Amino acid sequence: MRYIWSGMVGGVLLSLSMAGVVLAGNPVIKDRFTADPATLVHDGRVYLYVGHDEAAEDGDFFVLREWSIYSSDNLKDWTLEGAVPRTTFDWGKNDTAWAAQAIERDGDFYWYVTVLNDDPDPAKQGFAIGVAKADNPVDGWQDAIGEPLVSPDMTQSPEFMGDEPWDNIDPTVFIDNDGQAYLYWGNTHLYYARLKDNMVELDGDIHQVEIQNMPGTFTEAPWLHEYQGQYYLSFAMNYPEELAYAVSDSPAGPWEYQGLIMDVLDDSGTSHQAVLEYEDKSYLVYHTAALPTGGNYRRSVSIEHLHYNDDGSIQKITPTAVGIHYEARKIEVKNGIGMMSYQSDDAAFIATEADDTYQQWHLNSLQDSEHTLSFQPNTMPGFYLAKVAGELTIHKHDGSDEFTANATFERIDGLADNQWNSYRLVGDPDSYLMLKDGELVLGHPISAAEKAAATFRVVD
């Protein structure tokens, strides 16, 4: 990762009084690894149902022993309400508490889950859809039928999936305005079926769905929602996964491909979305691998605003570090030289004078102290400006105290102007952030010109 300075962009000087505070930003859940988010709004509160990733840092597959339930009334402060173990479904096996979604109907709650089926019948072995029931969104979940609602013998699995197919995963449930409930699910193959009013039986045949004019292949993670009379089916496409969507005049389809919602993530092959409507605003809830030591099997839930155009199309979303509650900032060097920008060697991130996307930073502090600051590129959640192997770079947080010290800067009065600021590295207090020959480095400013090159301010 390298840094460049692009042409000046006018801005307003902002206070750095917030700089020493740890800002929530993304991911929104930081106490554990979480994946495959689904949301439910009940009595003005949002409930977040997620898988709890417990794979080791060097793990090579998913380990999910339970689902976790969080709640919030502001989408910023999340309370861990409890957890439901995979063993709630005693017909299942292994650590396979995969993607799930809950819904309310007539005062009861139904939770559709993915579990690996442990059945002696070879035709029924593989991943299956189960359903639990409770009288509230948190406690008392019990297997509603004591067996899978959808098992492998009920669908024609792709041949390459072998003896334990995984096409019956990732359920999403939707109740239309006329009261008819629909269950969608699938991997490689996309399926749907109607549900009976009791929500624990299929009502008719299972249908395999083809999305019309899709420039790729369906992968997984269907999510069904409605907006202004139009039905939207969002899903993961290809691999590594892109998030895309299709629309229809009916929750039963046919579905017409519309476009991408989100590109492939830099740090995770999956992103598994939910669409949340809360207090008249729309959000995309998804997972990345942005927590320290995160990866494909150690994921973390994030949230972005979701916006519709006047014609009902969904605006494409870029994952951010600031999330929905904070604003990204630009950082100007003294004497009008330019704005701090970032790019990657593989050209995934490029700063130009015309596009200031890569001049946006999330300013937080990894040490949660009043006079410290860490610099996180806004489009690279989980990566920080840090001293690694003796060089200044943008690097993924590895979870160590050493990294925290080397990605945290003490904020002091500017060496060239006390109305601005300078930043010295907590892990090496003799090293200051400064500009040299057009690149950002760690240095020891002595001359007046060097001190100006080590003096910054945050601008709008």
C-alpha positions in Angstrom: 0.0 0.0 0.0 1.3 3.4 -1.0 0.1 7.0 -0.3 -0.2 9.9 -2.6 -1.1 13.5 -2.3 -3.6 14.8 -4.8 -4.7 18.4 -5.6 -6.3 20.6 -2.9 -10.0 20.3 -2.3 -11.4 23.2 -0.4 -12.9 22.5 3.0 -13.9 23.7 6.4 -11.7 23.2 9.4 -13.3 20.8 11.9 -12.6 20.3 15.5 -10.6 17.2 16.5 -12.2 17.0 19.9 -13.7 13.7 18.8 -10.4 12.2 17.8 -9.6 10.4 21.0 -12.9 8.6 21.2 -13.3 5.1 19.8 -16.0 5.5 17.2 -18.3 2.5 16.6 -18.4 2.6 12.8 -18.3 -0.8 11.1 -18.4 -3.6 12.1 -21.3 -2.9 14.4 -20.8 -6.1 16.5 -17.3 -6.2 18.0 -17.5 -8.6 21.0 -17.5 -11.7 18.8 -17.3 -12.8 15.2 -20.8 -12.8 13.6 -22.1 -13.8 10.2 -25.1 -14.2 8.0 -27.2 -11.4 9.5 -31.0 -11.4 9.5 -33.2 -8.7 11.1 -36.6 -8.4 12.7 -38.4 -5.3 14.0 -40.6 -5.8 17.0 -42.1 -3.2 19.3 -39.8 -0.5 18.0 -36.7 -2.5 18.5 -34.5 -4.2 15.9 -33.4 -7.8 16.6 -30.4 -9.1 14.8 -30.0 -12.9 14.3 -26.5 -14.0 13.4 -24.3 -17.0 13.3 -21.5 -17.0 15.8 -18.2 -17.8 13.9 -15.8 -19.7 16.2 -13.2 -21.0 13.7 -9.6 -20.7 14.8 -7.5 -18.0 13.2 -5.9 -20.6 11.0 -9.2 -22.5 10.5 -10.1 -23.7 7.0 -13.9 -24.1 7.4 -16.9 -22.7 9.2 -17.4 -23.5 12.9 -20.8 -22.3 14.1 -22.0 -23.9 17.3 -24.8 -21.4 18.0 -26.8 -18.4 16.7 -26.6 -15.1 18.6 -29.4 -12.6 19.1 -28.6 -8.9 19.5 -31.0 -6.0 19.8 -30.9 -2.2 19.4 -33.2 0.7 19.3 -30.8 3.0 17.5 -28.7 0.6 15.3 -25.6 1.9 17.2 -25.7 0.3 20.6 -26.3 -3.4 20.4 -27.2 -5.7 23.4 -26.4 -9.4 23.3 -29.7 -10.9 24.3 -28.8 -14.5 24.2 -27.7 -17.5 22.1 -29.5 -20.5 20.7 -27.3 -23.7 20.3 -27.4 -25.8 17.2 -28.4 -28.7 19.4 -31.9 -27.2 19.7 -32.4 -29.2 16.5 -31.4 -32.7 17.8 -31.7 -34.1 14.2 -28.8 -32.0 13.2 -25.1 -32.6 13.6 -21.7 -30.9 13.8 -21.1 -27.1 14.3 -23.5 -26.1 11.5 -25.6 -23.2 12.9 -25.6 -21.6 9.5 -27.7 -18.8 8.1 -31.2 -18.2 9.5 -34.1 -15.7 9.6 -36.9 -15.1 12.1 -40.3 -13.6 11.5 -43.4 -12.8 13.6 -46.9 -13.9 12.9 -50.0 -13.5 15.1 -47.9 -12.9 18.2 -45.7 -16.0 17.7 -42.1 -16.0 16.3 -40.8 -18.5 13.8 -37.1 -19.0 13.1 -36.0 -20.8 9.9 -32.5 -22.2 10.2 -29.8 -24.1 8.3 -28.5 -27.3 9.9 -26.6 -30.3 8.6 -29.1 -33.2 8.8 -28.0 -36.3 10.7 -30.4 -38.9 9.2 -29.7 -42.6 8.7 -31.4 -42.4 5.3 -28.7 -41.4 2.7 -31.2 -39.6 0.6 -31.9 -37.2 3.5 -28.3 -36.5 4.5 -27.0 -33.1 3.8 -27.9 -29.5 4.8 -31.6 -28.9 5.6 -34.0 -26.2 6.7 -35.5 -26.4 10.2 -37.9 -24.2 12.0 -38.1 -23.1 15.7 -41.0 -21.4 17.5 -41.1 -19.0 20.5 -43.6 -16.5 22.0 -41.0 -13.7 22.0 -38.0 -12.7 19.8 -35.3 -13.8 22.3 -36.2 -16.7 24.6 -37.8 -20.1 24.6 -37.0 -21.2 21.1 -38.0 -24.8 20.5 -37.8 -27.0 17.5 -41.4 -26.6 16.1 -41.7 -29.9 14.2 -38.8 -32.2 15.4 -37.5 -32.8 12.0 -36.4 -30.8 8.9 -39.0 -28.7 7.1 -36.9 -29.1 3.9 -34.5 -32.0 3.6 -32.2 -33.0 0.7 -34.6 -35.7 -0.6 -37.1 -33.0 -1.4 -34.9 -31.2 -4.0 -32.7 -32.2 -6.9 -29.2 -31.2 -5.6 -26.4 -30.3 -8.1 -24.4 -33.4 -8.8 -21.1 -31.9 -7.8 -22.3 -31.5 -4.2 -21.9 -35.3 -3.5 -23.4 -37.2 -0.6 -24.0 -34.2 1.7 -25.4 -31.5 -0.6 -25.7 -27.9 0.6 -28.3 -26.5 -1.8 -30.9 -26.4 1.0 -29.4 -23.5 3.0 -30.0 -19.8 3.7 -33.7 -19.5 4.2 -35.5 -16.2 4.0 -39.2 -15.9 4.9 -41.7 -13.2 3.8 -45.4 -12.6 4.5 -47.2 -10.8 1.8 -50.0 -8.3 2.3 -52.6 -10.9 1.7 -51.2 -13.1 4.5 -49.5 -15.7 2.2 -46.1 -16.6 3.5 -43.2 -17.6 1.3 -40.0 -19.4 2.0 -37.0 -18.9 -0.3 -33.7 -20.6 0.1 -30.8 -22.2 -1.8 -27.2 -22.5 -3.0 -26.5 -22.9 -6.7 -30.1 -23.8 -7.1 -32.7 -21.2 -5.9 -35.9 -22.6 -4.4 -39.2 -21.3 -3.1 -42.4 -22.7 -1.6 -45.5 -21.3 0.0 -46.0 -21.8 3.7 -49.3 -22.8 5.4 -50.8 -20.3 7.9 -49.2 -22.3 10.7 -45.8 -21.4 9.3 -44.3 -24.9 10.0 -45.6 -26.7 6.9 -45.0 -26.2 3.2 -48.2 -25.4 1.2 -47.7 -27.1 -2.1 -44.7 -27.9 -4.3 -41.1 -26.7 -4.1 -40.2 -24.6 -7.1 -36.8 -24.0 -8.6 -36.3 -20.4 -9.7 -34.4 -19.0 -12.6 -33.6 -15.2 -12.4 -34.1 -13.8 -15.9 -31.2 -12.0 -17.7 -28.7 -12.5 -14.8 -25.1 -12.0 -16.1 -23.7 -14.6 -13.8 -24.8 -17.5 -11.6 -26.9 -17.5 -8.4 -24.8 -18.5 -5.4 -26.8 -18.2 -2.2 -28.2 -15.8 0.5 -31.7 -14.9 -1.0 -33.5 -12.1 0.9 -37.1 -11.1 -0.1 -38.6 -7.7 0.7 -41.2 -5.2 -0.6 -40.8 -1.5 -1.4 -43.6 0.6 -2.8 -45.6 -2.3 -4.2 -42.6 -3.9 -5.9 -41.0 -7.1 -4.7 -37.2 -7.3 -4.4 -35.1 -10.5 -4.2 -31.5 -9.7 -3.3 -28.9 -12.5 -3.3 -25.2 -13.4 -3.7 -24.0 -14.0 -7.2 -20.8 -15.7 -8.5 -17.8 -16.4 -6.2 -16.2 -14.5 -4.6 -19.6 -13.1 -4.1 -21.2 -10.0 -5.4 -24.6 -8.8 -4.0 -27.2 -8.4 -6.7 -31.0 -8.0 -6.9 -34.0 -8.8 -9.0 -37.6 -7.5 -9.0 -41.0 -8.9 -9.6 -44.7 -7.9 -9.4 -45.3 -11.0 -7.2 -43.4 -12.7 -4.4 -43.6 -15.9 -6.5 -41.8 -14.3 -9.4 -40.9 -14.3 -12.2 -37.8 -12.4 -11.3 -35.9 -10.0 -13.6 -32.3 -9.2 -12.8 -31.6 -5.5 -12.1 -28.0 -5.0 -11.1 -25.4 -5.1 -8.3 -25.9 -3.8 -4.8 -22.3 -4.4 -3.7 -19.0 -5.6 -5.3 -16.8 -8.4 -4.1 -15.3 -7.6 -0.7 -11.5 -7.4 -0.3 -11.4 -9.5 2.9 -14.2 -12.0 2.6 -15.5 -14.3 -0.2 -19.0 -13.9 1.2 -21.1 -11.0 2.4 -24.6 -12.4 3.0 -27.1 -9.5 3.2 -30.3 -8.5 4.9 -32.5 -5.5 4.0 -33.8 -3.6 7.0 -36.6 -1.1 7.1 -36.5 0.8 10.4 -38.0 4.2 11.3 -38.7 5.1 7.6 -35.1 4.4 6.5 -33.6 1.5 4.6 -30.4 -0.3 5.5 -28.2 -3.1 4.1 -26.9 -5.4 6.8 -24.1 -7.7 5.7 -20.9 -9.2 6.9 -17.2 -8.6 6.2 -14.0 -9.8 7.8 -13.0 -6.4 9.2 -12.5 -7.3 12.9 -8.8 -8.0 13.9 -7.8 -11.6 12.8 -11.0 -11.8 10.8 -11.3 -13.9 7.6 -13.6 -16.1 5.5 -14.5 -18.1 8.6 -14.3 -15.2 11.2 -16.8 -12.7 9.9 -18.3 -9.5 11.3 -21.7 -7.8 10.7 -21.8 -4.2 9.3 -24.5 -1.8 8.3 -24.8 0.7 5.5 -27.6 3.1 4.3 -29.6 1.7 1.4 -31.1 4.2 -1.1 -33.6 3.8 -3.8 -33.7 5.9 -7.0 -37.0 7.5 -8.1 -37.6 4.6 -10.5 -37.2 2.1 -7.6 -33.8 0.9 -8.5 -31.3 0.4 -5.7 -28.2 2.6 -5.6 -24.9 0.6 -5.4 -23.3 0.5 -2.0 -19.6 0.7 -1.1 -18.6 -0.9 2.3 -17.4 1.7 4.7 -15.5 2.0 8.0 -17.7 4.8 9.2 -21.0 3.0 8.8 -24.3 4.8 9.3 -23.5 6.9 12.4 -20.3 8.7 11.5 -18.8 10.8 8.7 -15.6 10.2 6.8 -13.1 13.0 6.9 -10.4 14.4 4.7 -6.9 15.3 6.1 -5.0 18.3 4.7 -1.3 19.0 5.1 0.0 22.4 6.0 0.7 25.0 3.3 -1.9 23.8 0.9 0.1 20.8 -0.5 -2.9 18.5 -0.7 -5.1 15.8 0.9 -4.0 12.5 2.3 -5.0 9.8 -0.1 -4.6 6.0 -0.4 -4.2 3.4 -3.1 -3.2 -0.2 -3.3 -0.5 -1.8 -5.4 -3.1 -3.9 -7.2 -5.0 -0.7 -8.2 -8.0 -1.7 -6.2 -7.9 1.7 -4.6 -6.7 4.7 -6.7 -6.8 8.4 -5.7 -7.3 11.0 -8.4 -7.9 14.7 -8.4 -11.4 14.1 -9.9 -12.5 11.5 -7.4 -12.0 12.1 -3.7 -13.4 8.7 -2.6 -10.0 7.6 -1.5 -9.3 10.7 0.4 -11.9 9.8 3.0 -10.8 8.4 6.4 -12.5 7.1 9.5 -10.9 8.8 12.4 -11.0 6.7 15.6 -8.7 5.7 18.3 -7.7 2.1 18.8 -6.5 2.9 22.4 -9.6 4.9 23.5 -7.6 7.7 25.0 -8.4 11.4 24.8 -5.5 12.6 22.8 -4.9 9.7 20.4 -6.0 9.0 16.8 -6.0 6.1 14.4 -6.5 6.5 10.6 -8.7 4.0 8.9 -9.3 4.3 5.1 -13.1 4.6 4.8 -13.4 2.1 2.0 -11.1 -0.4 3.7 -12.8 -1.4 7.0 -10.4 -3.1 9.4 -7.3 -1.6 7.8 -5.2 1.1 9.4 -2.4 3.4 8.7 0.4 1.7 10.7 4.1 1.0 11.1 4.6 -2.6 10.0 8.1 -4.1 9.6 9.6 -0.6 10.1 7.6 1.0 7.2 4.4 3.1 7.2 1.7 1.2 5.4 -2.0 0.4 5.4 -2.4 -2.9 7.0 -5.1 -5.2 8.4 -5.3 -5.1 12.2 -3.7 -8.4 13.4 -5.2 -8.2 16.9 -1.9 -7.6 18.7 -1.0 -4.9 21.2 2.0 -4.1 19.1 -0.1 -3.4 16.1 -2.4 -1.2 18.2 0.6 0.9 19.4 1.9 1.2 15.9 -1.5 2.2 14.5 -2.2 4.8 17.1 -0.9 8.4 17.0 -0.7 10.9 19.8 -2.4 14.2 18.8 -0.4 17.3 19.7 -0.4 20.9 18.7 0.8 21.3 15.2 4.6 21.7 14.9 4.2 24.5 12.4 0.8 25.9 13.5 -0.8 25.3 16.9 -4.2 25.7 15.4 -3.5 22.5 13.4 -2.2 19.2 14.7 0.8 16.9 14.4 0.8 13.2 15.1 3.5 11.1 16.7 3.4 7.3 16.9 2.5 5.9 20.3 4.7 2.8 19.6 7.6 5.1 18.6 7.2 8.6 20.0 10.2 9.9 18.0 8.4 9.2 14.8 5.9 11.7 13.3 3.5 11.4 10.5 4.8 13.6 7.7 4.9 14.2 4.0 8.2 13.6 2.1 8.6 13.7 -1.7 4.9 13.3 -2.2 4.5 10.2 0.0 3.4 9.9 3.6 6.2 8.6 5.9 7.3 8.4 9.5 10.0 10.9 10.1 11.8 13.3 12.5 10.9 16.8 11.4 13.6 19.4 12.2 13.5 22.2 9.7 10.6 24.6 9.3 9.7 22.9 6.0 9.7 19.5 7.6 7.5 20.7 10.5 5.0 22.1 8.0 5.0 18.7 6.3 4.2 17.2 9.6 1.3 19.5 10.4 -2.3 18.6 9.5 -5.9 19.5 9.9 -9.2 17.6 9.3 -11.5 19.2 6.8 -15.0 18.6 5.6 
